[in-house]
């Protein structure tokens, strides 16, 4: 809104559509992406190798289950999904689209009550 006012004040003809903010990635969609691609390794409980590996790494200083973490950012999620780490594979855009990855990042980094 401030940009529209500034543009009008400067006499620029700026279409309102160009100034509209992009919609926020859907946290619900991010949960669905997590369930499909991440939960088999990173859900809470035994039998999830990613969770068990992170529990061993952090020795109780952080949760091993990604959904319980509060320190993960959208950028960090994007990095690990696209590059992989250790035995975790990277995921191609044909597997996890950029839109789904943005939603996943929003889900992982969402504010918790």
C-alpha distances in whole Angstrom, upper triangle without the diagonal:
4,5,5,6,9,10,11,12,14,15,14,14,12,12,9,11,11,8,8,10,13,15,17,21,23,25,27,28,28,31,33,33,34,37,38,38,38,40,43,43,40,41,43,46,49,50,46,47,44,43,47,46,43,45,48,46,44,47,45,43,40,40,42,40,36,35,36,34,31,31,30,27,26,27,30,30,30,32,35,34,34,37,39,41,45,46,43,42,39,37,36,33,36,36,33,30,27,25,28,28,24,25,28,26,24,27,29,26,25,25,29,30
4,5,5,6,8,10,10,12,14,13,14,12,14,12,14,13,10,11,12,16,18,19,23,25,27,30,30,30,33,35,35,36,39,40,39,39,41,45,44,42,42,44,48,51,51,48,48,45,44,48,47,44,46,49,46,44,48,46,43,40,41,42,41,37,36,37,35,32,32,31,27,26,27,30,31,30,33,36,35,35,38,40,42,45,47,44,43,40,38,38,35,38,38,35,32,29,27,30,30,26,27,30,28,25,29,30,27,26,26,30,31
4,5,5,6,8,10,10,12,11,12,9,11,10,12,10,7,10,11,15,17,19,22,25,27,30,30,30,33,35,34,36,39,39,39,39,41,44,44,42,43,44,48,51,51,48,48,44,45,48,47,44,46,49,46,45,48,47,44,41,42,43,41,38,37,38,36,33,32,31,28,26,26,30,31,29,31,35,34,34,36,39,41,45,46,43,42,39,37,36,33,36,37,34,31,27,26,29,29,25,27,29,27,26,29,31,28,27,28,31,33
4,5,5,6,8,10,10,9,9,7,9,7,10,10,7,10,12,15,18,20,24,26,29,31,31,31,35,36,35,37,40,41,40,41,43,46,46,44,44,46,50,53,53,50,50,47,47,50,50,47,49,52,49,48,51,49,47,44,44,45,43,40,39,40,38,35,35,34,30,28,29,33,33,32,34,37,37,36,39,41,43,47,48,45,44,41,39,38,35,37,38,35,32,29,27,30,30,27,28,31,30,27,31,33,30,29,30,33,34
4,5,5,6,9,10,10,11,10,12,11,14,13,11,13,15,19,21,23,27,29,31,34,34,34,37,39,38,40,43,44,43,44,46,49,49,46,47,49,52,55,56,52,53,49,49,53,52,49,51,54,51,49,53,51,48,46,46,47,46,42,41,42,40,37,37,36,32,31,31,35,36,34,37,40,39,39,42,44,46,50,51,48,47,44,42,41,38,41,42,38,35,32,30,33,33,30,31,34,32,30,33,35,32,31,31,35,36
4,5,5,6,9,9,11,10,13,12,15,14,11,14,16,19,22,24,27,30,32,35,35,35,38,40,39,41,44,44,44,44,46,49,49,47,47,49,53,56,56,52,53,49,49,53,52,49,51,53,51,49,52,51,48,45,46,47,46,42,41,42,40,37,36,35,32,31,31,34,35,34,36,39,39,38,41,43,45,49,51,47,47,43,42,41,38,40,42,38,35,32,31,34,34,30,31,34,32,30,34,35,32,32,32,36,37
4,5,5,6,5,7,7,10,10,13,12,10,13,16,19,22,24,27,30,33,35,35,35,38,40,39,41,44,44,44,44,46,49,49,47,48,50,54,56,56,53,53,50,50,53,52,49,52,54,52,50,54,52,49,47,47,48,47,43,42,43,42,39,38,37,33,31,31,35,36,34,36,39,39,38,40,43,45,49,51,47,46,43,41,40,37,39,41,38,34,31,30,33,33,30,31,35,33,31,34,36,33,33,34,37,39
4,5,5,6,7,8,11,11,14,14,12,15,18,21,24,26,30,32,35,37,37,37,41,42,41,43,46,46,46,47,49,52,52,50,50,52,56,59,59,55,56,52,53,56,55,52,55,57,55,53,57,55,52,50,50,51,49,46,45,46,44,41,41,39,36,34,34,38,39,37,39,43,42,41,44,46,49,53,54,51,49,46,44,43,40,42,43,40,37,34,33,36,36,33,34,37,35,33,37,39,36,35,36,39,40
4,5,8,10,11,14,14,18,17,15,18,20,24,26,28,32,34,37,39,39,40,43,44,44,45,48,49,48,48,51,54,54,51,52,54,58,61,61,57,58,54,54,58,56,54,56,58,56,54,57,56,53,50,51,52,51,47,46,47,45,42,41,40,37,35,36,39,40,39,41,44,44,43,45,48,50,54,55,52,51,48,46,45,42,45,46,43,40,36,35,38,38,35,36,39,37,35,38,40,37,37,37,40,41
4,6,9,10,14,15,18,16,15,19,21,24,27,29,32,35,38,40,40,40,43,45,44,45,49,49,48,49,51,54,54,52,53,55,58,61,61,57,57,54,54,58,56,54,56,58,55,54,57,56,53,51,51,52,51,47,47,48,46,43,42,41,37,35,35,39,40,38,40,43,43,42,44,47,49,53,55,52,50,47,45,44,41,44,45,42,39,36,35,38,38,34,36,39,37,36,39,41,38,38,38,42,43
4,7,9,12,14,17,16,15,19,21,24,27,30,33,36,38,41,40,41,44,45,45,46,49,50,49,50,52,55,55,53,54,56,60,62,62,59,59,55,56,59,58,55,58,60,58,56,60,58,56,53,54,54,53,49,48,50,48,45,44,43,39,37,37,41,42,40,41,45,44,43,46,49,51,55,56,53,52,48,46,45,42,44,46,43,40,36,35,39,39,36,37,40,39,37,40,42,40,39,40,43,45
4,6,9,12,14,13,13,16,19,22,25,27,30,33,36,38,38,38,42,42,42,44,47,46,46,47,49,52,52,50,51,53,57,60,59,56,56,53,53,57,55,53,56,58,55,54,57,56,53,51,51,52,50,47,46,47,45,43,42,40,37,34,34,38,39,37,38,42,41,40,43,45,48,52,53,50,48,45,43,41,38,40,42,40,36,33,32,36,36,32,34,37,36,34,38,40,37,37,38,42,43
4,7,9,12,11,12,15,18,20,23,26,29,32,35,37,36,37,40,41,40,42,45,45,45,46,48,51,51,49,50,53,57,59,59,55,55,52,53,56,55,53,55,58,55,54,58,56,54,51,51,52,50,46,45,47,45,43,42,40,37,34,34,38,38,36,38,42,41,39,42,45,48,52,53,49,48,44,42,40,37,39,41,38,35,32,31,34,35,32,33,37,35,34,37,39,37,37,38,41,43
4,6,8,7,8,11,14,17,20,23,25,28,31,33,32,33,37,37,36,39,41,41,41,42,44,47,48,46,47,49,53,55,55,51,52,48,49,53,52,49,52,54,52,51,54,53,50,47,48,48,46,42,41,43,42,39,39,37,33,31,31,35,35,33,35,38,37,36,39,42,44,48,49,46,44,41,39,37,33,35,37,35,31,28,27,30,31,28,29,33,31,30,33,35,33,33,34,38,39
4,5,6,7,9,13,15,17,21,24,26,29,31,30,31,34,35,34,37,39,39,39,40,43,46,46,44,45,48,51,54,53,50,50,47,48,51,51,48,51,54,51,50,54,52,50,47,47,47,45,41,40,42,41,39,38,36,33,30,30,34,34,32,34,37,36,35,38,41,44,47,48,45,43,39,37,35,32,34,35,33,29,27,25,29,29,26,28,31,30,29,32,34,32,32,33,37,38
4,5,5,6,10,13,15,18,21,23,26,28,28,29,32,33,32,35,37,37,37,38,40,43,44,42,43,45,49,51,51,48,48,45,46,49,49,46,49,51,49,48,51,50,48,44,44,45,42,39,37,39,38,36,36,34,30,28,29,32,32,30,33,36,35,34,37,40,42,46,47,43,42,38,36,35,31,33,34,32,28,26,24,27,28,25,25,29,28,26,29,32,30,29,30,33,35
4,5,5,9,10,12,16,18,21,24,26,25,26,29,30,29,32,34,34,34,35,38,41,41,39,40,43,46,49,48,45,46,43,43,47,46,44,47,49,47,46,50,48,46,43,42,43,40,37,35,38,36,34,34,32,29,26,27,30,30,28,31,33,32,31,34,37,40,43,44,40,39,35,33,31,28,29,31,28,25,22,20,24,25,22,23,26,26,24,27,29,28,27,29,32,34
4,6,8,10,13,16,19,21,24,27,25,26,30,30,29,32,34,34,34,35,37,40,41,39,40,42,46,49,48,44,45,42,42,46,45,43,46,48,46,45,48,47,45,42,42,42,40,36,35,37,36,34,33,31,27,25,25,29,28,26,29,32,30,29,33,35,38,42,43,39,37,34,32,30,27,29,30,28,24,21,20,23,24,21,22,26,25,23,27,29,27,27,29,32,34
4,6,9,12,15,18,21,23,26,25,26,29,30,29,31,34,34,34,35,37,40,40,38,39,41,45,48,47,44,44,41,42,45,44,42,44,47,45,43,47,45,43,40,40,40,38,35,34,36,34,32,31,29,26,23,24,28,28,26,28,31,30,30,33,35,38,42,43,39,38,34,32,31,28,30,31,28,25,22,20,24,24,21,22,25,24,22,26,28,26,25,26,30,32
4,6,9,12,15,17,20,22,22,23,26,27,26,29,31,31,32,32,34,37,38,36,36,39,42,45,45,41,42,39,39,43,42,40,42,45,43,42,45,43,41,38,38,38,36,32,31,33,32,30,30,28,24,22,23,26,26,24,27,30,29,29,32,34,37,40,41,37,36,33,31,30,26,28,29,26,23,20,18,21,22,18,19,23,22,20,23,25,23,23,24,27,29
4,6,9,12,14,17,20,19,20,23,24,24,25,28,29,28,29,31,34,35,32,33,35,39,42,41,38,39,35,36,39,39,36,39,41,39,38,41,40,38,34,34,35,32,29,28,29,28,26,26,24,20,18,19,23,22,21,24,27,26,25,29,31,33,37,38,34,33,30,28,27,24,26,27,24,21,18,16,18,19,15,16,19,18,16,19,22,20,19,20,24,26
4,6,9,12,15,17,16,17,20,21,20,22,25,25,25,26,28,31,32,30,30,33,36,39,39,35,36,33,33,37,36,34,36,39,37,36,40,38,36,33,32,32,30,27,25,28,26,25,25,22,19,16,17,21,20,18,22,24,22,22,26,28,30,34,35,31,30,27,24,24,20,23,23,20,17,14,12,15,15,12,13,16,16,14,17,19,18,18,20,23,25
4,6,9,12,14,13,14,17,18,18,20,22,23,23,24,26,29,30,28,28,30,34,37,36,33,34,31,31,35,35,33,35,38,36,35,38,36,35,31,30,31,28,25,23,25,25,23,24,21,18,15,18,21,19,18,22,24,22,22,26,27,30,34,34,30,29,26,24,23,20,22,22,19,16,14,11,13,14,11,11,15,14,12,15,18,17,15,18,21,23
4,6,9,11,11,11,14,16,16,17,20,21,21,21,23,26,27,24,25,27,31,33,33,30,31,28,28,32,32,29,31,34,33,31,34,33,31,28,27,27,25,21,19,22,21,19,20,18,15,12,15,18,16,16,19,21,20,21,24,25,27,31,31,28,27,24,22,22,19,22,21,18,16,13,10,12,12,9,8,12,11,8,11,14,13,12,14,17,19
4,6,9,8,8,11,12,12,14,16,17,17,18,19,23,23,21,22,24,28,30,30,27,28,25,25,29,29,27,29,32,30,29,32,31,30,26,25,25,22,19,17,20,19,18,19,16,14,11,13,16,14,13,17,18,17,18,21,22,25,28,28,24,24,21,19,19,16,18,18,14,12,11,7,8,9,6,5,8,8,6,9,12,11,11,14,17,19
4,5,5,6,9,10,11,12,14,15,16,17,18,21,22,20,20,22,26,29,28,25,27,24,24,28,29,26,28,32,31,30,32,30,30,26,24,24,21,18,16,19,19,18,19,17,15,13,16,18,15,15,19,20,18,19,23,23,26,29,29,25,24,22,20,20,18,19,18,15,14,13,9,9,10,8,5,8,10,7,8,11,12,10,13,15,18
4,5,5,6,9,10,10,12,14,15,15,16,19,20,18,17,19,23,26,26,23,25,22,21,25,26,24,25,29,28,26,29,27,26,22,21,21,18,15,12,15,15,15,17,15,14,12,15,16,14,15,18,19,17,19,22,22,24,27,27,23,23,22,20,21,19,21,19,15,15,14,12,10,11,9,6,7,8,6,5,8,9,8,11,12,15
4,5,5,6,9,10,11,13,14,15,15,18,20,18,17,19,22,25,25,22,24,22,22,25,27,25,26,30,29,28,30,28,28,24,22,22,18,16,13,16,17,17,20,17,17,15,18,19,16,17,21,21,18,21,24,24,26,28,28,24,24,23,20,21,20,20,18,15,16,16,13,11,12,12,8,9,11,9,7,11,13,11,13,14,16
4,5,5,6,9,10,11,12,13,14,17,19,17,17,20,23,25,25,22,24,22,22,25,26,25,27,30,29,29,31,29,29,25,23,22,19,16,14,18,19,19,20,18,17,14,17,18,15,15,19,19,16,18,22,21,24,27,26,22,22,20,17,18,16,17,15,12,12,12,10,7,10,10,6,7,10,9,8,11,13,12,16,17,19
4,5,5,6,9,10,10,11,12,15,16,14,14,17,21,23,22,19,21,18,19,22,23,21,23,26,25,25,27,26,26,22,20,19,16,13,11,15,15,16,17,14,13,11,14,15,11,12,16,15,13,16,19,18,21,23,23,19,19,17,15,17,15,16,14,11,12,12,9,7,8,8,4,4,7,7,5,8,10,10,14,15,18
4,5,5,6,9,10,10,10,13,15,13,12,14,18,20,20,17,19,17,17,21,22,20,22,25,25,24,26,25,25,21,18,17,14,12,9,13,14,15,17,15,15,14,17,17,13,15,18,17,15,18,21,20,21,24,23,19,20,19,17,19,18,19,16,13,14,15,13,10,11,11,8,7,10,9,6,8,11,11,14,14,17
4,5,5,6,9,10,10,13,15,14,13,16,19,21,20,18,20,18,18,22,23,22,24,27,27,27,29,27,28,24,21,20,16,14,12,16,18,19,21,18,18,16,19,19,15,16,19,18,15,18,21,20,22,24,23,19,19,19,16,17,16,17,14,12,13,15,13,9,11,12,9,8,12,12,9,12,15,14,17,18,20
4,5,5,6,7,9,12,13,12,13,16,19,21,20,17,18,16,17,21,21,20,23,25,25,25,27,27,27,23,20,19,16,13,12,16,17,18,19,16,16,14,16,16,12,13,16,15,12,14,17,16,19,21,20,16,16,15,12,14,13,13,10,8,10,12,10,7,8,10,8,6,10,11,9,11,14,14,18,19,22
4,5,5,5,6,9,10,9,9,12,16,18,17,14,15,13,14,17,18,17,19,22,22,22,24,23,23,19,17,15,12,10,9,13,14,16,17,14,15,13,16,15,11,13,15,13,11,14,17,15,17,19,18,15,15,15,13,15,15,16,13,10,13,14,13,10,9,12,9,6,9,11,8,9,12,13,16,17,20
4,6,6,5,8,10,9,8,12,14,16,15,13,15,14,14,17,19,18,20,23,23,23,25,24,25,21,18,16,13,12,11,14,16,18,20,17,18,17,19,18,15,16,19,17,14,17,20,18,19,21,19,16,17,17,15,17,17,17,14,12,15,17,16,12,13,15,12,10,13,14,11,12,15,16,19,18,21
4,6,7,8,11,11,11,15,17,18,16,14,16,15,16,19,20,20,22,24,24,25,27,26,27,24,21,18,15,14,14,17,19,21,22,19,20,18,20,19,15,16,18,16,13,16,18,17,19,21,18,15,15,15,13,15,15,14,11,10,13,15,15,11,12,15,13,11,14,16,13,14,18,18,22,22,24
4,6,7,9,9,11,14,17,18,15,13,14,12,14,17,17,17,20,22,22,23,25,25,25,22,19,17,14,13,13,17,17,20,20,17,18,16,18,16,13,13,15,13,10,13,15,13,15,17,15,12,11,11,9,12,13,13,9,8,12,14,14,11,11,14,13,10,13,15,13,13,17,18,21,22,25
4,6,6,6,7,11,14,15,13,10,11,9,10,14,14,14,16,18,18,19,21,21,22,18,15,13,10,9,10,13,14,17,17,14,16,15,16,15,11,13,14,11,9,13,14,12,14,15,14,10,11,12,11,14,15,16,12,11,14,16,16,12,11,14,13,10,12,14,12,11,15,16,19,19,23
4,5,5,5,8,11,12,11,8,10,9,9,13,14,14,15,18,19,19,21,20,21,18,15,12,9,9,9,12,14,17,18,16,18,17,19,17,14,16,18,15,13,17,18,15,16,17,15,13,14,15,14,18,19,19,15,14,17,19,19,15,15,17,15,12,14,16,13,12,16,17,20,19,22
4,6,6,10,11,11,9,6,8,9,10,12,13,14,16,18,19,20,21,21,23,20,17,13,11,12,13,15,17,20,21,19,21,20,22,20,16,18,19,16,14,18,18,15,16,16,14,12,13,15,14,18,19,19,15,15,19,21,21,17,17,20,18,15,17,19,17,16,19,21,23,22,25
4,6,9,10,10,8,4,5,5,7,9,10,11,12,14,15,17,18,18,20,17,14,11,9,10,12,14,15,18,19,17,19,19,20,17,15,17,17,14,13,16,16,13,13,13,11,9,11,13,14,17,20,20,16,16,19,21,22,18,17,20,19,15,17,19,17,15,18,20,23,22,25
4,7,9,10,9,6,7,5,5,8,9,9,11,13,14,14,16,16,17,14,11,8,6,6,8,10,11,15,15,14,16,16,18,15,13,15,16,13,13,16,17,14,13,14,13,11,13,15,15,19,20,21,17,16,19,20,21,17,16,18,17,13,14,17,14,12,15,17,19,18,21
4,7,9,9,6,9,8,7,10,12,11,12,15,16,16,17,16,18,14,11,9,6,7,7,9,11,15,17,15,18,18,20,18,15,18,19,16,16,19,20,17,17,18,16,14,17,18,18,21,22,23,19,18,21,22,22,18,18,19,18,14,16,17,14,12,16,17,19,17,20
4,7,9,7,10,10,7,9,12,11,10,14,15,15,15,14,16,13,9,8,5,8,8,8,11,15,17,16,19,20,22,20,18,21,22,19,19,22,23,20,19,20,18,17,20,21,21,25,26,27,23,22,25,26,25,22,21,22,20,17,18,19,16,14,17,18,19,17,19
4,7,7,10,11,8,8,12,12,11,13,16,16,15,14,17,15,11,9,8,11,12,12,14,18,20,19,23,24,26,23,21,24,25,21,21,25,25,22,21,20,19,18,21,23,24,27,29,29,25,24,28,29,29,25,24,26,24,21,22,23,20,18,21,21,22,20,22
4,6,8,10,8,7,11,12,11,13,15,16,15,15,18,16,13,11,10,14,15,15,17,21,22,22,25,26,28,25,22,25,26,22,22,26,25,22,21,20,18,17,20,23,24,27,29,30,26,25,29,30,30,27,26,28,26,23,24,26,22,20,23,24,26,24,26
4,6,9,8,8,11,13,12,14,16,18,18,18,21,19,15,12,12,14,16,17,19,22,23,22,25,26,27,24,22,24,25,21,21,24,24,20,19,18,16,15,18,21,21,25,27,27,23,23,27,29,29,25,25,27,26,22,24,26,23,21,24,25,27,25,28
4,6,5,6,9,10,11,12,14,16,16,16,19,16,13,10,9,11,13,14,16,19,20,19,22,22,23,21,18,21,21,17,17,20,20,17,16,15,13,12,15,18,18,22,24,24,21,20,24,25,26,22,21,24,22,19,20,22,19,17,21,22,24,23,25
4,5,5,6,9,10,10,12,14,15,16,18,16,14,10,10,12,15,16,16,20,20,19,22,22,23,20,18,20,20,16,16,19,18,14,13,12,10,10,13,16,17,21,24,24,21,20,24,25,26,23,21,24,23,20,21,23,21,18,21,24,26,25,27
4,5,5,6,9,10,10,12,14,15,16,14,11,8,8,9,12,13,13,17,17,15,18,18,19,16,14,16,16,12,13,16,15,12,10,10,9,8,11,14,15,19,21,22,19,18,22,22,24,20,18,21,20,17,17,20,18,15,18,20,23,22,25
4,5,5,6,9,10,10,12,12,13,11,8,5,5,7,10,11,11,15,15,14,18,19,20,17,15,18,18,15,15,19,18,15,14,13,13,11,15,17,18,22,24,25,22,20,24,24,25,22,20,22,21,17,18,20,17,14,17,19,21,20,22
4,5,5,6,9,10,10,11,14,12,10,6,8,11,14,14,14,18,18,18,21,22,23,20,18,21,21,17,18,21,20,17,15,13,13,13,16,19,21,24,27,28,24,24,27,28,28,25,23,25,25,21,21,24,21,18,21,23,24,23,25
4,5,5,6,9,10,12,13,12,11,7,10,12,15,15,14,18,17,17,20,21,21,18,17,20,18,15,16,19,18,14,12,10,10,11,14,17,19,23,25,27,24,23,26,27,28,25,23,25,25,21,21,23,22,18,21,23,25,24,27
4,5,5,6,8,9,10,8,8,5,8,9,12,12,11,14,14,13,17,19,19,15,15,18,17,14,16,19,17,14,12,11,12,12,15,17,19,23,25,27,24,22,25,25,26,24,21,23,23,19,18,21,19,16,17,20,21,21,23
4,5,5,6,6,9,8,7,4,8,10,13,12,12,15,15,15,19,21,22,18,18,21,20,17,19,22,21,18,16,15,15,15,19,21,23,27,29,30,27,26,28,29,29,26,24,26,25,21,21,23,21,17,19,21,22,21,23
4,6,5,8,10,10,10,8,12,14,17,16,15,18,18,18,21,24,24,20,20,23,22,18,21,23,22,18,15,14,15,15,19,22,24,28,30,32,29,27,31,31,32,29,26,28,28,24,24,26,24,21,22,25,26,24,27
4,6,9,9,9,10,8,12,13,17,16,14,17,15,16,19,21,21,17,18,21,19,16,19,21,19,17,13,12,14,15,18,20,23,26,29,31,28,26,29,29,30,28,25,26,27,23,22,24,23,19,21,23,24,24,26
4,6,5,6,8,7,11,12,15,13,12,14,13,14,18,20,21,17,18,21,20,17,20,23,21,19,16,15,17,17,21,22,24,28,30,32,29,27,30,29,30,28,25,26,26,23,21,23,22,18,19,22,22,21,23
4,6,7,9,9,13,15,17,15,14,16,16,17,21,24,24,21,21,25,23,21,23,26,25,22,19,18,19,20,23,25,27,31,33,35,32,30,33,33,33,31,28,29,29,26,25,26,25,21,22,24,24,23,25
4,5,6,8,11,13,15,12,12,14,14,16,20,23,24,21,21,24,24,21,24,27,26,23,20,20,21,21,25,26,28,32,33,35,32,30,33,32,33,30,28,28,28,24,23,25,23,19,20,22,21,20,21
4,7,9,12,13,15,12,11,12,12,14,18,21,22,19,19,23,22,20,23,26,25,23,20,20,22,21,25,26,28,31,33,35,32,30,32,31,32,29,27,27,27,24,22,23,22,18,18,20,20,18,20
4,6,9,10,12,9,7,9,9,11,15,18,19,16,16,20,19,17,20,23,22,20,18,19,20,19,22,23,25,28,29,32,29,26,29,28,28,26,23,24,23,20,18,20,18,15,15,17,17,15,18
4,6,7,9,6,6,9,10,11,15,18,19,16,16,19,20,17,19,22,22,19,18,18,19,18,21,22,23,27,28,30,27,25,27,27,27,24,22,23,22,18,18,19,16,13,14,16,16,14,17
4,6,9,8,8,11,12,12,16,18,19,16,15,18,18,15,17,20,20,17,15,15,16,14,18,19,21,24,26,28,24,22,25,25,26,23,21,22,21,17,17,19,17,13,15,17,18,17,19
4,6,6,7,11,12,12,15,16,18,15,14,17,18,15,16,19,20,17,16,17,16,15,18,19,19,23,24,26,22,20,23,23,23,20,18,20,18,15,15,16,14,11,13,15,16,15,17
4,5,5,9,10,8,11,13,15,12,10,14,15,12,13,16,17,15,15,16,16,14,16,17,17,20,21,23,20,17,20,20,20,17,15,16,15,11,11,13,10,7,10,12,14,13,16
4,6,8,11,10,12,13,16,14,12,15,17,15,15,19,20,18,18,20,20,17,19,19,19,22,22,24,21,18,20,20,19,16,15,16,14,11,11,12,8,6,9,10,11,10,13
4,7,9,10,13,15,17,15,14,18,19,17,18,21,22,20,20,21,21,19,22,22,22,25,26,27,24,22,24,23,23,20,18,19,17,14,14,14,11,9,10,11,11,9,12
4,6,7,10,12,15,12,12,15,16,15,16,20,20,18,18,19,20,18,21,21,21,24,25,27,24,21,23,22,22,20,17,17,16,14,12,13,11,8,8,10,11,10,13
4,6,8,11,14,12,12,16,17,16,18,21,21,20,20,22,23,21,23,22,23,26,26,28,26,22,24,22,22,20,18,17,16,14,12,12,11,8,7,8,8,8,11
4,7,10,11,10,11,14,14,14,16,19,19,18,18,20,22,19,22,21,22,24,25,28,25,22,23,22,22,20,17,17,17,15,12,13,12,9,8,10,10,11,14
4,7,8,6,7,10,11,11,13,15,16,15,15,18,19,17,19,18,18,21,21,24,22,18,20,18,18,17,14,13,14,11,9,10,10,7,6,9,11,12,16
4,5,5,6,9,10,11,12,14,15,16,16,20,21,18,19,18,18,20,19,23,21,18,18,16,16,15,12,11,12,10,7,8,10,7,5,9,11,13,17
4,6,5,6,9,10,11,12,14,15,16,20,21,18,18,16,15,17,16,19,18,14,14,12,12,12,9,7,9,8,4,6,9,7,6,9,12,15,18
4,5,5,6,9,10,11,12,13,15,18,20,17,17,15,15,16,16,19,18,15,15,12,14,14,10,9,12,11,7,10,12,11,9,13,15,18,22
4,5,5,6,9,10,11,11,12,15,17,14,15,13,14,16,17,20,18,15,16,14,16,15,11,11,13,11,8,11,13,10,10,13,16,18,22
4,5,5,6,9,10,10,11,15,16,13,13,11,12,14,14,17,15,12,13,12,13,12,8,9,10,8,6,9,10,8,9,12,15,17,21
4,6,5,6,8,10,12,16,17,13,13,10,10,11,11,15,13,10,11,9,11,10,7,8,10,9,7,10,12,11,11,14,18,20,24
4,6,5,6,8,9,13,15,12,12,9,10,12,13,16,15,13,14,12,14,14,10,11,14,12,10,14,15,13,14,17,20,22,26
4,6,5,5,6,10,11,9,9,7,9,12,13,16,14,12,14,13,16,14,11,13,15,12,11,14,15,12,14,17,20,22,26
4,6,6,9,12,12,9,8,5,6,8,10,13,11,9,11,11,13,11,8,11,12,10,10,14,14,12,14,17,21,22,26
4,6,10,13,13,10,9,5,5,7,8,11,10,9,10,10,13,12,9,12,14,12,12,16,17,15,17,20,23,25,29
4,7,10,11,9,7,5,7,9,12,14,13,12,14,14,17,16,13,15,18,15,15,18,19,17,19,22,25,27,31
4,7,8,5,5,4,7,10,13,15,14,13,15,16,18,17,14,16,18,15,15,19,19,16,18,22,25,26,30
4,6,5,7,8,11,14,17,19,17,16,19,19,22,20,17,19,21,17,17,20,20,17,19,23,25,26,30
4,6,8,10,14,17,20,22,19,19,22,22,25,23,20,23,24,20,20,24,23,20,22,25,28,28,32
4,6,9,13,16,19,20,18,18,21,22,25,22,20,23,24,20,21,24,23,21,23,26,29,29,32
4,7,9,13,16,17,14,14,18,19,21,18,16,19,20,16,17,21,20,17,20,23,26,26,30
4,6,10,13,14,12,12,15,17,19,17,15,18,19,16,17,21,20,18,21,24,27,28,32
4,7,10,12,10,10,13,13,16,15,12,16,17,15,15,19,19,17,20,23,26,27,31
4,7,8,6,6,9,11,13,12,10,13,15,13,14,17,17,17,19,22,25,27,30
4,5,5,6,8,9,13,12,10,14,16,14,16,19,19,19,21,24,27,29,33
4,5,5,5,6,9,9,9,12,14,13,15,17,18,19,20,23,26,28,32
4,6,6,9,11,11,11,14,15,15,17,20,20,21,23,25,29,30,34
4,6,10,11,9,10,13,14,13,15,18,18,18,21,23,26,28,31
4,7,8,6,6,10,10,9,12,14,14,15,17,19,23,24,28
4,5,5,6,9,10,10,12,14,15,16,18,19,23,25,29
4,5,5,6,9,10,10,12,14,15,16,18,21,24,27
4,5,5,6,9,10,11,12,14,15,16,20,22,25
4,5,5,6,9,10,10,12,14,15,19,21,24
4,5,5,6,9,10,10,12,14,18,20,23
4,5,5,6,9,10,10,12,15,18,21
4,5,5,6,9,10,10,14,16,19
4,5,5,6,9,10,13,15,19
4,5,5,6,8,12,14,18
4,6,5,6,9,12,15
4,6,5,9,10,14
4,6,9,10,14
4,7,9,13
4,6,10
4,7
4
